[in-house]
Amino acid sequence: PAAVEQANLNAASSMTPGRKIERLSSTATEVRGYPAVAQDMRFVGGKEPVYMSKLTMFVKSAMVDIASYSLSLETARRNRDLFARGLEVEDTPLPR
């Protein structure tokens, strides 16, 4: 929520007046057995709204962000999920 408010402040001071970011949903979930946060946002103020569906996965020793943008929320979610399913995880510990 605070990040969205800050992004709106930044967008308001950008060269495109009237732009706004709306958070549609945010939830803690599990994807492929890993904890994750799923977020959906709508960017308004352009010719038509653009949707972003973002997934932040905590995969072993890494944090993985997958974001998909589309004019349709359903398409953004579908593409995000396709990338998440295709993710191949190889965890290589850092040398000590």
C-alpha positions, 0 to 999 in steps of 0.5 A: 500500500505505501509503495503504491501511494509513493508510485502515485506521487511519482506518477503525479509529478511525471510528464503525464498528468492524471496517471494513477496506479490502482491496487486491485488485489494483493494476497499471500499464496503458495506457487509450486510449493514456494511462498509467494505474494500475488498482486494485481494493479491497474494503471489509468490515465493513458488512452486505456487502462493497462493491467499488471499482474505480479508474482513475487516468489521466495524460491530457496535462496532467491526472490523471483519477481514475475510481472506481466502487463496487458490491456486485459487483467485475465491475459496478464494473469494467464501470462504470469502463471505461464512464466511461473509454471515454466520457471526452472529452479537451480539453487547453487549455494554461494561459496563461503 
